[in-house]
């Protein structure tokens, strides 16, 4: 789960209005943890990229800026692995843990503001248990100033349902998107039907977009078509580089991936199939986003 800052006030039409403002297609940022590592961060930690919220916040800000400058319209905060339970396991108090969650959004907003100031002169512009586990985290992120909460890499129907039920609670005012990932190009990673998962998002007014993240590019087109059958909401996609992660050796296997330039032929096909928000996930870089942005330049009307 991450949070998104689209530089717009939350509303029932936030995503659709924002996509229109971007000219019909919006660009999402790319891989975050791998970029932090490229900047020198050591992420060999259970908190993964969230570790940098207290060890290297300047690197978090730098990566956000890299993606904004590469052409991203939407940046996700470094809160994917930021759980209160995880911070407590590192010895932090509940108050400190909650402050790190808030800080993830603050840093993203700071980067956005820095970028906007730079550009201003040129006028740029689940179950009960599952709900209980996520509730406080979602509340904190909703109250942090984020425009939208990104429930990403959702593994199964139960967790998707838990997020939707949380969004329906009166004290959660911030809208969200739901994105799932797939290893076979048909189902989500748990084996649940992607169509059934996406339909859960369709049932909730506060879910403004539904889609796929951290999935090999070769699977994306068929997954878009599957989602399109069950939702009227904007479809978002931010695939990984196509590389495989070896969990035992804890390293990426690069011979299965594609280059930044290889993304270009995919992008227009994805948009023609129905994607309205396009970006990257693990092992993509600012250069990947730049290639996506350039590929979409002829399609975006403003």
Backbone as CSV, one residue per row, in Angstrom:
resi,resn,N_x,N_y,N_z,CA_x,CA_y,CA_z,C_x,C_y,C_z
1,UNK,0.834,-1.188,0.000,0.000,0.000,0.000,0.872,1.242,0.000
2,UNK,0.619,2.176,-0.882,1.295,3.460,-0.903,0.267,4.553,-0.973
3,UNK,0.699,5.781,-0.981,-0.242,6.877,-1.141,0.145,7.680,-2.358
4,UNK,-0.830,8.279,-2.963,-0.597,9.033,-4.179,-0.892,10.495,-3.956
5,UNK,-0.061,11.332,-4.563,-0.315,12.758,-4.503,-0.455,13.268,-5.922
6,UNK,-1.668,13.536,-6.332,-1.934,13.978,-7.697,-2.130,15.473,-7.791
7,UNK,-1.788,16.191,-6.709,-1.865,17.654,-6.710,-3.255,18.150,-7.055
8,UNK,-4.255,17.484,-6.494,-5.642,17.902,-6.715,-6.448,17.563,-5.483
9,UNK,-7.570,18.287,-5.254,-8.397,18.038,-4.089,-9.186,16.750,-4.274
10,UNK,-9.253,15.900,-3.198,-10.010,14.660,-3.310,-11.474,14.930,-3.616
11,UNK,-12.046,14.156,-4.512,-13.463,14.239,-4.833,-13.844,12.963,-5.541
12,UNK,-15.161,12.763,-5.758,-15.614,11.537,-6.394,-15.106,11.412,-7.825
13,UNK,-14.719,12.515,-8.436,-14.223,12.475,-9.813,-12.737,12.809,-9.895
14,UNK,-12.027,12.655,-8.791,-10.611,13.033,-8.752,-9.804,12.434,-9.891
15,UNK,-9.859,11.106,-10.047,-9.032,10.456,-11.063,-9.463,10.865,-12.465
16,UNK,-10.782,10.861,-12.727,-11.233,11.200,-14.077,-10.883,12.644,-14.434
17,UNK,-11.064,13.559,-13.487,-10.711,14.956,-13.734,-9.215,15.104,-13.958
18,UNK,-8.439,14.386,-13.156,-6.987,14.490,-13.268,-6.503,13.930,-14.599
19,UNK,-7.063,12.786,-15.018,-6.681,12.215,-16.316,-7.008,13.193,-17.437
20,UNK,-8.169,13.832,-17.339,-8.540,14.829,-18.346,-7.546,15.982,-18.349
21,UNK,-7.170,16.436,-17.176,-6.202,17.523,-17.056,-4.868,17.148,-17.676
22,UNK,-4.504,15.858,-17.603,-3.232,15.389,-18.154,-3.320,15.112,-19.651
23,UNK,-4.466,15.328,-20.236,-4.584,15.143,-21.667,-5.095,13.786,-22.078
24,UNK,-5.711,13.037,-21.157,-6.295,11.748,-21.512,-5.563,10.556,-20.934
25,UNK,-4.286,10.722,-20.629,-3.490,9.653,-20.018,-2.558,10.281,-18.991
26,UNK,-2.504,9.706,-17.796,-1.601,10.214,-16.754,-0.434,9.256,-16.558
27,UNK,0.710,9.813,-16.199,1.928,9.021,-16.006,2.191,8.824,-14.517
28,UNK,2.308,7.559,-14.080,2.636,7.215,-12.697,4.144,7.020,-12.592
29,UNK,4.690,7.203,-11.397,6.139,7.045,-11.234,6.562,5.586,-11.364
30,UNK,7.848,5.304,-11.148,8.387,3.955,-11.358,8.874,3.292,-10.087
31,UNK,9.784,2.319,-10.233,10.315,1.573,-9.107,10.967,2.472,-8.078
32,UNK,10.642,2.265,-6.813,11.135,3.157,-5.768,12.317,2.568,-5.004
33,UNK,12.171,1.349,-4.508,13.236,0.762,-3.700,14.533,0.623,-4.495
34,UNK,14.409,0.184,-5.732,15.619,0.017,-6.536,16.282,1.357,-6.837
35,UNK,15.485,2.412,-6.957,16.068,3.734,-7.149,16.753,4.223,-5.872
36,UNK,16.172,3.930,-4.715,16.829,4.283,-3.454,18.184,3.592,-3.356
37,UNK,18.221,2.325,-3.763,19.491,1.592,-3.748,20.487,2.215,-4.713
38,UNK,20.002,2.643,-5.856,20.893,3.283,-6.829,21.476,4.571,-6.275
39,UNK,20.716,5.238,-5.404,21.199,6.449,-4.750,22.084,6.152,-3.542
40,UNK,22.309,4.863,-3.237,23.209,4.502,-2.148,22.559,3.966,-0.897
41,UNK,21.235,3.818,-0.872,20.548,3.333,0.328,20.737,1.829,0.499
42,UNK,20.891,1.383,1.743,20.972,-0.039,2.088,19.596,-0.482,2.569
43,UNK,18.918,-1.308,1.787,17.546,-1.705,2.105,17.460,-3.142,2.616
44,UNK,18.572,-3.688,3.074,18.567,-5.038,3.632,17.951,-4.990,5.029
45,UNK,16.642,-4.832,5.062,15.929,-4.601,6.308,14.464,-5.003,6.120
46,UNK,13.801,-5.534,7.157,12.382,-5.901,7.012,11.493,-4.742,6.578
47,UNK,11.891,-3.512,6.898,11.091,-2.352,6.499,11.311,-1.964,5.042
48,UNK,12.331,-2.501,4.421,12.639,-2.259,3.018,12.750,-0.762,2.765
49,UNK,12.048,-0.232,1.789,12.202,1.180,1.449,11.739,2.111,2.559
50,UNK,10.816,1.640,3.432,10.325,2.481,4.518,11.423,2.796,5.529
51,UNK,12.484,2.016,5.540,13.616,2.280,6.426,14.163,3.675,6.203
52,UNK,14.144,4.101,4.955,14.740,5.395,4.610,13.942,6.580,5.146
53,UNK,12.723,6.337,5.614,11.949,7.440,6.183,12.628,8.018,7.412
54,UNK,13.419,7.179,8.126,14.136,7.705,9.287,15.652,7.685,9.121
55,UNK,16.177,6.915,8.147,17.635,6.904,7.950,18.082,7.861,6.855
56,UNK,17.315,7.953,5.775,17.738,8.748,4.620,16.563,9.456,3.962
57,UNK,15.827,10.300,4.689,14.664,10.958,4.076,15.044,11.812,2.871
58,UNK,16.281,12.318,2.848,16.707,13.133,1.704,16.763,12.302,0.427
59,UNK,17.061,10.991,0.555,17.075,10.125,-0.628,15.658,9.858,-1.114
60,UNK,14.718,9.724,-0.174,13.312,9.543,-0.547,12.846,10.743,-1.362
61,UNK,13.168,11.924,-0.865,12.789,13.154,-1.574,13.449,13.216,-2.948
62,UNK,14.714,12.813,-3.013,15.448,12.860,-4.277,14.833,11.937,-5.326
63,UNK,14.420,10.746,-4.906,13.808,9.819,-5.863,12.473,10.361,-6.356
64,UNK,11.677,10.926,-5.443,10.420,11.558,-5.881,10.695,12.624,-6.939
65,UNK,11.677,13.449,-6.694,12.012,14.528,-7.633,12.490,13.966,-8.966
66,UNK,13.282,12.899,-8.922,13.754,12.279,-10.164,12.575,11.890,-11.047
67,UNK,11.541,11.323,-10.432,10.393,10.879,-11.217,9.540,12.047,-11.709
68,UNK,9.379,13.052,-10.887,8.646,14.233,-11.333,9.348,14.889,-12.509
69,UNK,10.664,14.986,-12.420,11.423,15.609,-13.500,11.453,14.744,-14.752
70,UNK,11.242,13.426,-14.582,11.195,12.528,-15.738,9.857,12.584,-16.453
71,UNK,8.851,13.232,-15.825,7.547,13.366,-16.470,6.393,12.729,-15.742
72,UNK,6.625,12.178,-14.537,5.533,11.556,-13.791,4.512,12.605,-13.359
73,UNK,3.232,12.298,-13.529,2.152,13.151,-13.037,1.746,12.757,-11.626
74,UNK,1.994,11.503,-11.264,1.585,10.970,-9.973,2.777,10.297,-9.307
75,UNK,3.038,10.625,-8.042,4.093,9.963,-7.284,3.484,9.237,-6.095
76,UNK,4.022,8.063,-5.774,3.553,7.262,-4.652,4.504,7.439,-3.478
77,UNK,3.962,7.637,-2.297,4.812,7.827,-1.124,5.533,6.538,-0.760
78,UNK,6.606,6.667,-0.001,7.424,5.520,0.392,6.820,4.829,1.612
79,UNK,5.563,4.395,1.493,4.854,3.800,2.629,4.411,2.375,2.358
80,UNK,4.899,1.767,1.271,4.468,0.412,0.906,4.743,-0.588,2.041
81,UNK,5.930,-0.545,2.627,6.290,-1.474,3.696,6.260,-0.787,5.065
82,UNK,5.676,0.402,5.117,5.656,1.180,6.360,4.459,0.780,7.208
83,UNK,4.629,-0.196,8.085,3.561,-0.617,8.980,3.904,-0.251,10.412
84,UNK,2.899,0.047,11.192,3.124,0.368,12.603,3.760,-0.820,13.309
85,UNK,3.305,-2.027,12.944,3.880,-3.222,13.552,5.364,-3.356,13.214
86,UNK,5.717,-3.021,11.967,7.113,-3.112,11.551,8.007,-2.127,12.269
87,UNK,7.517,-0.898,12.419,8.300,0.117,13.135,8.448,-0.256,14.615
88,UNK,7.369,-0.790,15.218,7.437,-1.191,16.621,8.463,-2.306,16.816
89,UNK,8.555,-3.211,15.831,9.531,-4.301,15.914,10.967,-3.782,15.896
90,UNK,11.132,-2.562,15.348,12.462,-1.937,15.323,12.734,-1.142,16.597
91,UNK,11.760,-1.111,17.515,11.956,-0.438,18.788,11.324,0.927,18.903
92,UNK,10.565,1.333,17.894,9.935,2.650,17.931,8.585,2.586,18.642
93,UNK,8.225,3.681,19.279,6.934,3.755,19.955,5.810,3.867,18.928
94,UNK,4.570,3.700,19.395,3.431,3.852,18.491,3.410,5.262,17.918
95,UNK,3.673,6.259,18.772,3.675,7.650,18.304,4.740,7.868,17.242
96,UNK,5.935,7.326,17.457,7.000,7.474,16.463,6.646,6.735,15.177
97,UNK,6.069,5.538,15.317,5.679,4.761,14.142,4.652,5.501,13.310
98,UNK,3.666,6.096,13.987,2.646,6.846,13.268,3.241,8.073,12.597
99,UNK,4.214,8.685,13.241,4.835,9.876,12.646,5.579,9.529,11.372
100,UNK,6.182,8.313,11.307,6.886,7.911,10.087,5.908,7.745,8.929
101,UNK,4.719,7.208,9.217,3.713,7.078,8.170,3.330,8.450,7.620
102,UNK,3.068,9.373,8.528,2.724,10.725,8.103,3.875,11.352,7.327
103,UNK,5.089,11.079,7.785,6.267,11.674,7.144,6.410,11.212,5.696
104,UNK,5.973,9.981,5.409,6.090,9.489,4.036,5.310,10.364,3.068
105,UNK,4.141,10.830,3.516,3.336,11.706,2.659,3.913,13.116,2.641
106,UNK,4.379,13.567,3.799,4.962,14.908,3.865,6.139,15.043,2.913
107,UNK,6.994,14.013,2.847,8.153,14.072,1.957,7.713,14.124,0.499
108,UNK,6.694,13.323,0.165,6.186,13.350,-1.212,5.629,14.721,-1.554
109,UNK,4.909,15.327,-0.604,4.353,16.661,-0.830,5.458,17.704,-0.945
110,UNK,6.509,17.540,-0.142,7.636,18.463,-0.237,8.276,18.391,-1.626
111,UNK,8.466,17.161,-2.107,9.056,16.995,-3.436,8.162,17.602,-4.503
112,UNK,6.857,17.385,-4.386,5.911,17.987,-5.336,6.020,19.504,-5.329
113,UNK,6.080,20.080,-4.115,6.140,21.538,-4.010,7.438,22.086,-4.593
114,UNK,8.549,21.378,-4.322,9.833,21.798,-4.895,9.754,21.769,-6.409
115,UNK,9.195,20.682,-6.934,9.090,20.547,-8.389,8.182,21.621,-8.979
116,UNK,7.041,21.865,-8.334,6.117,22.884,-8.850,6.747,24.267,-8.807
117,UNK,7.505,24.553,-7.761,8.184,25.845,-7.683,9.205,25.997,-8.797
118,UNK,9.884,24.897,-9.109,10.869,24.937,-10.196,10.195,25.197,-11.537
119,UNK,8.992,24.641,-11.677,8.322,24.697,-12.981,7.382,25.879,-13.135
120,UNK,7.087,26.575,-12.033,6.040,27.597,-12.073,6.310,28.666,-13.116
121,UNK,7.573,29.032,-13.261,7.914,30.107,-14.194,7.559,29.752,-15.627
122,UNK,7.564,28.447,-15.933,7.229,28.037,-17.302,5.824,27.460,-17.408
123,UNK,5.034,27.589,-16.295,3.622,27.181,-16.268,3.407,25.680,-16.473
124,UNK,4.310,24.808,-15.963,4.117,23.364,-16.073,3.165,22.815,-14.976
125,UNK,2.766,22.413,-15.600,1.970,21.734,-14.582,1.790,20.160,-14.702
126,UNK,-11.261,-7.430,3.594,-10.817,-8.814,4.033,-11.603,-9.181,5.191
127,UNK,-11.140,-9.577,5.693,-11.754,-10.046,6.916,-11.634,-8.971,7.973
128,UNK,-12.371,-9.266,9.169,-12.250,-8.294,10.257,-10.800,-8.132,10.683
129,UNK,-10.071,-9.255,10.734,-8.653,-9.201,11.108,-7.870,-8.337,10.126
130,UNK,-8.180,-8.516,8.845,-7.493,-7.713,7.837,-7.778,-6.233,7.999
131,UNK,-9.047,-5.920,8.278,-9.394,-4.508,8.486,-8.712,-3.956,9.722
132,UNK,-8.676,-4.747,10.779,-8.040,-4.287,12.012,-6.553,-4.038,11.809
133,UNK,-5.921,-4.887,11.020,-4.490,-4.732,10.767,-4.191,-3.423,10.051
134,UNK,-5.046,-3.069,9.096,-4.775,-1.899,8.253,-5.436,-0.609,8.743
135,UNK,-6.426,-0.705,9.651,-7.270,0.460,9.939,-6.484,1.700,10.354
136,UNK,-5.660,1.591,11.390,-4.956,2.784,11.878,-4.022,3.352,10.817
137,UNK,-3.381,2.471,10.090,-2.480,2.911,9.020,-3.241,3.704,7.958
138,UNK,-4.380,3.181,7.555,-5.196,3.865,6.551,-5.692,5.202,7.083
139,UNK,-6.115,5.225,8.356,-6.584,6.481,8.943,-5.486,7.542,8.937
140,UNK,-4.283,7.133,9.316,-3.163,8.080,9.349,-2.856,8.623,7.964
141,UNK,-2.838,7.743,6.985,-2.544,8.179,5.618,-3.661,9.065,5.073
142,UNK,-4.902,8.734,5.438,-6.039,9.541,4.986,-5.992,10.942,5.578
143,UNK,-5.469,11.057,6.807,-5.403,12.354,7.485,-4.114,13.116,7.209
144,UNK,-3.250,12.548,6.387,-1.909,13.120,6.217,-1.828,14.221,5.181
145,UNK,-2.873,14.349,4.388,-2.832,15.336,3.315,-2.695,14.731,1.935
146,UNK,-2.599,13.404,1.849,-2.532,12.753,0.534,-3.845,12.936,-0.205
147,UNK,-3.773,13.073,-1.506,-4.971,13.206,-2.320,-5.693,11.870,-2.486
148,UNK,-4.929,10.785,-2.437,-5.494,9.483,-2.746,-4.618,8.411,-2.119
149,UNK,-5.232,7.308,-1.643,-4.483,6.182,-1.088,-4.369,5.106,-2.169
150,UNK,-3.143,4.658,-2.423,-2.917,3.604,-3.413,-2.796,2.265,-2.702
151,UNK,-3.847,1.446,-2.774,-3.776,0.073,-2.270,-3.195,-0.763,-3.406
152,UNK,-1.903,-1.029,-3.315,-1.220,-1.655,-4.447,-0.691,-3.041,-4.088
153,UNK,-0.440,-3.841,-5.131,0.024,-5.226,-4.991,-0.920,-6.003,-4.070
154,UNK,-2.217,-5.741,-4.206,-3.223,-6.431,-3.380,-3.226,-7.910,-3.788
155,UNK,-2.994,-8.832,-2.837,-2.738,-10.227,-3.211,-3.957,-11.110,-3.424
156,UNK,-5.131,-10.698,-2.913,-6.282,-11.601,-2.991,-7.595,-10.851,-2.773
157,UNK,-8.711,-11.568,-2.948,-10.041,-10.967,-2.793,-10.301,-10.511,-1.364
158,UNK,-9.854,-11.286,-0.379,-10.116,-10.942,1.013,-9.523,-9.597,1.388
159,UNK,-8.277,-9.363,0.942,-7.637,-8.093,1.287,-8.273,-6.943,0.521
160,UNK,-8.636,-7.180,-0.715,-9.329,-6.146,-1.482,-10.636,-5.774,-0.804
161,UNK,-11.377,-6.773,-0.341,-12.642,-6.515,0.336,-12.429,-5.766,1.639
162,UNK,-11.337,-6.089,2.337,-11.026,-5.392,3.587,-10.760,-3.918,3.327
163,UNK,-10.006,-3.627,2.284,-9.730,-2.229,1.951,-11.008,-1.483,1.584
164,UNK,-11.857,-2.127,0.794,-13.104,-1.486,0.389,-13.994,-1.216,1.594
165,UNK,-14.059,-2.151,2.526,-14.880,-1.960,3.723,-14.325,-0.838,4.596
166,UNK,-13.002,-0.719,4.656,-12.394,0.391,5.392,-12.758,1.724,4.747
167,UNK,-12.718,1.773,3.418,-13.044,3.012,2.716,-14.485,3.437,2.944
168,UNK,-15.351,2.477,3.195,-16.760,2.789,3.415,-17.035,3.323,4.809
169,UNK,-16.052,3.233,5.709,-16.236,3.764,7.050,-16.218,5.285,7.007
170,UNK,-17.059,5.911,7.812,-17.285,7.350,7.715,-16.052,8.192,7.995
171,UNK,-15.129,7.698,8.841,-13.974,8.529,9.194,-12.859,8.471,8.159
172,UNK,-13.012,7.665,7.126,-12.042,7.637,6.026,-12.596,8.477,4.895
173,UNK,-12.051,9.662,4.734,-12.559,10.601,3.733,-11.812,10.534,2.402
174,UNK,-10.587,10.023,2.425,-9.735,10.046,1.235,-10.082,8.903,0.284
175,UNK,-10.221,9.170,-1.001,-10.492,8.105,-1.970,-9.238,7.274,-2.237
176,UNK,-9.355,6.251,-3.074,-8.241,5.323,-3.275,-8.278,4.707,-4.661
177,UNK,-7.183,4.025,-4.995,-7.231,3.106,-6.125,-6.817,1.731,-5.621
178,UNK,-7.229,0.687,-6.377,-6.866,-0.693,-6.079,-6.060,-1.241,-7.243
179,UNK,-4.887,-1.788,-6.950,-4.134,-2.454,-8.018,-3.623,-3.802,-7.522
180,UNK,-3.690,-4.774,-8.407,-3.323,-6.155,-8.101,-2.093,-6.535,-8.927
181,UNK,-1.450,-7.650,-8.570,-0.354,-8.120,-9.412,-0.566,-9.582,-9.779
182,UNK,0.052,-9.977,-10.869,-0.168,-11.307,-11.429,1.156,-11.912,-11.872
183,UNK,1.287,-13.219,-11.659,2.489,-13.937,-12.100,2.224,-14.808,-13.319
184,UNK,0.930,-14.971,-13.668,0.605,-15.840,-14.790,-0.163,-15.137,-15.904
185,UNK,-0.473,-13.839,-15.702,-1.193,-13.109,-16.730,-2.680,-13.373,-16.747
186,UNK,-3.194,-14.115,-15.751,-4.615,-14.456,-15.699,-5.214,-14.114,-14.342
187,UNK,-4.582,-14.604,-13.292,-5.091,-14.431,-11.933,-4.165,-13.554,-11.103
188,UNK,-4.632,-13.109,-9.938,-3.750,-12.404,-9.012,-2.851,-13.440,-8.344
189,UNK,-1.871,-12.986,-7.585,-0.836,-13.900,-7.097,-1.373,-15.018,-6.195
190,UNK,-2.504,-14.790,-5.520,-3.078,-15.821,-4.650,-3.750,-16.930,-5.445
191,UNK,-4.017,-16.666,-6.734,-4.794,-17.584,-7.553,-6.231,-17.162,-7.710
192,UNK,-6.637,-16.112,-6.969,-7.989,-15.587,-7.125,-8.163,-14.978,-8.513
193,UNK,-9.383,-15.003,-9.009,-9.686,-14.429,-10.312,-9.474,-12.920,-10.310
194,UNK,-8.721,-12.427,-11.276,-8.520,-10.980,-11.382,-9.847,-10.270,-11.601
195,UNK,-10.697,-10.836,-12.419,-11.991,-10.207,-12.690,-12.805,-10.040,-11.419
196,UNK,-12.807,-11.059,-10.564,-13.550,-10.976,-9.316,-12.946,-9.934,-8.386
197,UNK,-11.611,-9.844,-8.387,-10.944,-8.847,-7.544,-11.257,-7.436,-8.033
198,UNK,-11.157,-7.228,-9.328,-11.421,-5.911,-9.893,-12.866,-5.496,-9.659
199,UNK,-13.779,-6.450,-9.703,-15.189,-6.151,-9.479,-15.435,-5.639,-8.065
200,UNK,-14.606,-6.039,-7.125,-14.736,-5.537,-5.754,-14.492,-4.033,-5.737
201,UNK,-13.504,-3.593,-6.491,-13.238,-2.167,-6.589,-14.357,-1.413,-7.270
202,UNK,-14.975,-2.025,-8.241,-16.078,-1.396,-8.965,-17.255,-1.100,-8.035
203,UNK,-17.390,-1.884,-6.979,-18.538,-1.755,-6.086,-18.425,-0.608,-5.097
204,UNK,-17.268,0.051,-5.047,-17.039,1.079,-4.034,-16.851,2.446,-4.667
205,UNK,-17.678,3.402,-4.252,-17.607,4.749,-4.825,-16.262,5.417,-4.568
206,UNK,-15.641,5.131,-3.421,-14.378,5.772,-3.087,-13.183,5.170,-3.817
207,UNK,-13.373,4.028,-4.477,-12.315,3.474,-5.328,-12.445,4.134,-6.690
208,UNK,-11.484,4.984,-7.016,-11.600,5.802,-8.220,-10.951,5.187,-9.448
209,UNK,-10.090,4.178,-9.264,-9.450,3.505,-10.397,-9.057,2.100,-9.959
210,UNK,-8.968,1.188,-10.923,-8.615,-0.211,-10.656,-7.573,-0.637,-11.677
211,UNK,-6.616,-1.461,-11.240,-5.622,-1.874,-12.217,-4.603,-2.885,-11.732
212,UNK,-3.416,-2.816,-12.361,-2.353,-3.805,-12.195,-1.034,-3.103,-11.909
213,UNK,-0.265,-3.628,-10.958,1.096,-3.131,-10.757,2.038,-4.312,-10.534
214,UNK,3.325,-4.045,-10.595,4.388,-5.023,-10.328,4.151,-6.361,-11.022
215,UNK,3.859,-6.277,-12.311,3.577,-7.439,-13.148,4.370,-7.307,-14.441
216,UNK,4.914,-8.404,-14.995,5.690,-8.298,-16.236,4.897,-7.654,-17.365
217,UNK,5.532,-6.780,-18.137,4.841,-6.081,-19.227,4.127,-7.006,-20.208
218,UNK,4.686,-8.202,-20.417,4.089,-9.098,-21.422,2.681,-9.558,-21.046
219,UNK,2.307,-9.422,-19.766,0.982,-9.852,-19.314,-0.051,-8.726,-19.315
220,UNK,0.407,-7.498,-19.407,-0.458,-6.360,-19.111,-1.658,-6.239,-20.054
221,UNK,-1.450,-6.403,-21.343,-2.533,-6.188,-22.308,-3.741,-7.081,-22.001
222,UNK,-3.513,-8.371,-21.808,-4.632,-9.284,-21.514,-5.286,-8.946,-20.184
223,UNK,-4.503,-8.485,-19.227,-5.054,-8.137,-17.924,-5.930,-6.889,-18.008
224,UNK,-5.528,-5.940,-18.839,-6.362,-4.749,-19.056,-7.714,-5.162,-19.620
225,UNK,-7.696,-6.036,-20.613,-8.937,-6.472,-21.250,-9.833,-7.208,-20.258
226,UNK,-9.214,-7.944,-19.334,-9.977,-8.652,-18.316,-10.637,-7.681,-17.342
227,UNK,-9.883,-6.680,-16.917,-10.424,-5.680,-15.989,-11.530,-4.869,-16.654
228,UNK,-11.332,-4.549,-17.918,-12.282,-3.714,-18.655,-13.675,-4.326,-18.698
229,UNK,-13.757,-5.647,-18.598,-15.050,-6.334,-18.648,-15.880,-6.132,-17.384
230,UNK,-15.227,-5.726,-16.282,-15.946,-5.669,-15.009,-15.920,-4.296,-14.342
231,UNK,-15.338,-3.297,-15.001,-15.299,-1.979,-14.370,-15.535,-0.864,-15.372
232,UNK,-16.146,0.195,-14.865,-16.285,1.415,-15.663,-15.297,2.467,-15.188
233,UNK,-14.505,2.129,-14.196,-13.552,3.083,-13.636,-12.295,3.143,-14.502
234,UNK,-11.540,4.251,-14.410,-10.270,4.311,-15.121,-9.365,3.133,-14.751
235,UNK,-8.651,2.621,-15.727,-7.751,1.483,-15.507,-6.318,1.989,-15.413
236,UNK,-5.618,1.588,-14.367,-4.234,2.020,-14.175,-3.312,0.809,-14.289
237,UNK,-2.126,1.057,-14.827,-1.118,-0.006,-14.946,0.249,0.579,-14.645
238,UNK,0.984,-0.090,-13.781,2.394,0.251,-13.622,3.182,-1.047,-13.407
239,UNK,3.576,-1.660,-14.529,4.272,-2.953,-14.488,5.711,-2.826,-13.993
240,UNK,6.296,-3.962,-13.621,7.721,-3.968,-13.326,8.508,-4.130,-14.624
241,UNK,9.796,-4.306,-14.508,10.641,-4.388,-15.700,10.548,-5.728,-16.403
242,UNK,9.842,-6.688,-15.792,9.764,-8.018,-16.372,10.792,-8.969,-15.815
243,UNK,11.698,-8.460,-14.982,12.713,-9.301,-14.358,12.102,-10.137,-13.238
244,UNK,12.768,-11.218,-12.881,12.305,-12.085,-11.808,13.130,-11.851,-10.551
245,UNK,12.473,-11.957,-9.385,13.183,-11.796,-8.118,13.414,-13.156,-7.479
246,UNK,14.665,-13.470,-7.209,15.032,-14.716,-6.552,14.978,-14.490,-5.046
247,UNK,13.924,-14.990,-4.380,13.739,-14.746,-2.959,14.768,-15.424,-2.084
248,UNK,15.364,-16.492,-2.576,16.381,-17.196,-1.787,17.709,-16.452,-1.846
249,UNK,18.100,-16.067,-3.057,19.367,-15.328,-3.222,19.194,-13.842,-2.970
250,UNK,17.920,-13.404,-2.880,17.588,-12.000,-2.647,18.245,-11.092,-3.699
251,UNK,17.991,-11.427,-4.954,18.500,-10.611,-6.049,17.607,-10.775,-7.268
252,UNK,17.703,-9.781,-8.148,16.911,-9.796,-9.370,17.631,-10.561,-10.469
253,UNK,16.862,-11.335,-11.259,17.395,-12.076,-12.391,17.096,-11.270,-13.635
254,UNK,18.116,-10.631,-14.156,17.900,-9.619,-15.194,17.670,-10.174,-16.586
255,UNK,17.968,-11.459,-16.827,17.837,-11.967,-18.201,16.399,-12.132,-18.648
256,UNK,15.445,-11.875,-17.738,14.029,-11.979,-18.115,13.388,-10.617,-18.345
257,UNK,14.162,-9.545,-18.195,13.591,-8.209,-18.253,13.652,-7.575,-19.622
258,UNK,13.104,-6.357,-19.698,13.146,-5.582,-20.927,13.805,-4.243,-20.652
259,UNK,14.271,-3.597,-21.690,14.926,-2.306,-21.537,13.881,-1.201,-21.464
260,UNK,14.329,-0.014,-21.074,13.416,1.129,-21.026,12.794,1.379,-22.386
261,UNK,13.599,1.275,-23.423,13.096,1.531,-24.770,12.064,0.481,-25.195
262,UNK,12.196,-0.736,-24.638,11.246,-1.798,-24.975,9.831,-1.492,-24.483
263,UNK,9.737,-0.594,-23.495,8.417,-0.229,-22.987,7.595,0.510,-24.044
264,UNK,8.277,1.243,-24.897,7.598,2.146,-25.821,6.560,1.439,-26.697
265,UNK,6.905,0.299,-27.358,5.894,-0.349,-28.200,4.669,-0.812,-27.424
266,UNK,4.844,-1.086,-26.131,3.736,-1.544,-25.316,2.747,-0.420,-24.995
267,UNK,3.278,0.777,-24.747,2.485,1.835,-24.124,1.226,2.173,-24.907
268,UNK,1.349,2.447,-26.184,0.176,2.827,-26.959,-0.839,1.683,-27.064
269,UNK,-0.355,0.447,-27.123,-1.276,-0.698,-27.148,-2.061,-0.773,-25.844
270,UNK,-1.386,-0.502,-24.736,-2.075,-0.523,-23.441,-3.153,0.557,-23.384
271,UNK,-2.810,1.730,-23.863,-3.784,2.829,-23.842,-4.934,2.566,-24.795
272,UNK,-4.640,2.012,-25.959,-5.695,1.670,-26.903,-6.643,0.627,-26.313
273,UNK,-6.105,-0.248,-25.453,-6.928,-1.290,-24.824,-7.766,-0.746,-23.682
274,UNK,-7.390,0.445,-23.170,-8.204,1.039,-22.110,-7.466,1.608,-20.925
275,UNK,-6.136,1.499,-20.897,-5.393,2.062,-19.766,-5.427,3.583,-19.819
276,UNK,-5.630,4.207,-18.655,-5.674,5.665,-18.577,-4.608,6.234,-17.651
277,UNK,-3.979,5.397,-16.847,-2.856,5.824,-16.013,-1.749,4.798,-16.207
278,UNK,-0.574,5.263,-16.609,0.516,4.366,-16.973,1.793,4.765,-16.256
279,UNK,2.471,3.817,-15.652,3.739,4.089,-14.987,4.559,2.833,-14.862
280,UNK,5.452,2.785,-13.878,6.305,1.630,-13.681,6.398,1.239,-12.225
281,UNK,6.827,0.006,-11.980,7.003,-0.485,-10.618,8.452,-0.968,-10.474
282,UNK,8.681,-2.083,-9.813,10.034,-2.511,-9.476,10.949,-2.601,-10.691
283,UNK,12.153,-2.083,-10.474,13.248,-2.093,-11.458,13.025,-1.163,-12.645
284,UNK,11.971,-0.378,-12.631,11.867,0.696,-13.607,12.530,1.927,-12.999
285,UNK,12.867,2.870,-13.832,13.680,4.010,-13.414,13.079,5.307,-13.943
286,UNK,13.636,6.438,-13.549,13.192,7.693,-14.156,13.315,7.678,-15.682
287,UNK,14.315,6.995,-16.188,14.453,6.927,-17.645,13.295,6.144,-18.267
288,UNK,12.822,5.090,-17.569,11.651,4.359,-18.043,10.452,5.286,-18.147
289,UNK,10.252,6.091,-17.106,9.116,7.008,-17.083,9.261,8.055,-18.178
290,UNK,10.500,8.482,-18.409,10.738,9.450,-19.492,10.340,8.848,-20.842
291,UNK,10.701,7.574,-21.063,10.334,6.901,-22.310,8.817,6.767,-22.428
292,UNK,8.140,6.449,-21.315,6.674,6.353,-21.321,6.060,7.712,-21.619
293,UNK,6.564,8.726,-20.954,6.078,10.096,-21.173,6.231,10.493,-22.638
294,UNK,7.400,10.216,-23.204,7.635,10.581,-24.602,6.730,9.779,-25.537
295,UNK,6.503,8.514,-25.206,5.633,7.683,-26.043,4.196,8.180,-26.031
296,UNK,3.802,8.805,-24.924,2.430,9.296,-24.786,2.255,10.726,-25.260
297,UNK,3.340,11.380,-25.623,3.262,12.811,-25.953,2.300,13.092,-27.094
298,UNK,2.193,12.188,-28.033,1.276,12.394,-29.152,-0.161,12.070,-28.807
299,UNK,-0.371,11.327,-27.726,-1.708,10.923,-27.336,-2.346,11.935,-26.371
300,UNK,-1.505,12.561,-25.539,-2.002,13.531,-24.565,-2.374,14.809,-25.284
301,UNK,-3.583,15.320,-25.018,-4.106,16.449,-25.792,-3.788,17.793,-25.179
302,UNK,-3.272,17.829,-23.929,-2.859,19.096,-23.312,-1.514,18.897,-22.653
